[in-house]
Each structure stands twice: as C-alpha cells, then as structure tokens.
Amino acid sequence: DNSATSVVVEREKADPKVAGSIGAPMPGTVVELRVAIDEEVEKGAPLVVLSAMKMETVVASPINGKVERIVIEAGDTLKPGELLMDLTPIS
C-alpha cells in the first residue's frame, strides 16, 4: 500500500551531567505524571510512573527542585535515557 506511512519520533535525551535532567531509567510507557510545572519537589518524591511488562516503576526526584519543564504525557512510550522532565535545583 503506497499510502501507508511511518512516523519515527525522535525524543530528547536526558543529560547525565545535569542533576535536574530526569531521564527514563528503562523502556516503558508513561502511566501517570505525579507533578506539574512550577511544583517544588523534595529529593525522593515520586515524579512519574512507568510501566513495562506489567510492572510499574516510580521515577523519583534525585534532588530538591522545581519542575521547569515536562516533555512527556501519559501514554508516551519511552526508551532508556529519554528525557522526562527538567528540574531546577533549590535548597
């Protein structure tokens, strides 16, 4: 069928050198976002729930920070290292 097309989504990668650049730890599907833009979170606070092979994993904040940008939404399929969100460190 010549009318069929495929779309490849190229997602931004998290920067491992930046503490507030939060990446997917594993391949999976975004089940739930637990934060919103401008929300302040403490280290260890749940940010995102990912699902892979019927197992859910909670991605926790590695720092105390403020959510500056969220680049995913529920239902997105991710590869390891793809950016979930950016946090700005706060004390």
N, C-alpha and C positions, 0 to 999 in steps of 0.2 A: 504494500500500500504506500504509494508515494506521498500521501497526505499526512502520514504519521511523522511526528517529530519527537525528539527527546530533548529535555532541558537538563543541563547539569548545573547544579547550584554550587558555586564556589564560596565557601564561608570563610570569614576572617578567622585567623588563628590567634590564640591567646599568646601573650608574650611572657615566657617563663622568667624573664629578668625583672618584670614588674609585679610586685606583690599583689596589686589590686586587679590584675588582669586574670579573670577567672575562666578557666577552660574546662571542657568536658573531660573527666577522668577516664572515660570508657565510651565505646559506642553505645548509642541508645536513643530513646525517644523521650522528649520532654513531656512529663506527665503534669507537672504543676510548678508554677512560679510562686515562691513564698515571700517575695519582696517587691517593692515598687520603686520607681525612680524617686530620688531625693530622700529615701528612707535611710536612717542610720542603723547599722548592724554591729553587733559585737562579734569578736572572734568566736567561731564555733556555731554561730547562728545559721539555721538552715536557709539556703538561698533557692535551690532548685531541686526537684525530684525527677530523676531519670529512671527509665525502665528499660531493661534489656533481658530478653529470655525469661519473662515473667517475674523477674526480681527487680525490686526498686532500690535505688541508691540515692541518698540525700547528699547533695553537694553543700558543704558548709563553708562559711566565710573563713579565710585564713588570717584575716586581720580585722581590727576595728575600723570601720569605714562607712562612707556614704555612697549609696548607689548612684552613679553618674549616668550610666548607660546600660540598657538591656537590649541585646541583639537577637534574642530568641523568643519564641512563644510556644505555648502548649501545642503539641502535635509535631513539632520540628524533629527531624531525625538528624543526629549528630555523629561525627567521628571523633575519636580521641584528640584532644588538643584544640578543638574548635571553640571559639570564644562564646561564653555565655553572657558575661557582663563585665563592666569595669567599675571598680570601687576606688574612691579617693580615700587615702588613709586619714584617720582622725585620731587624736589622743584621748 
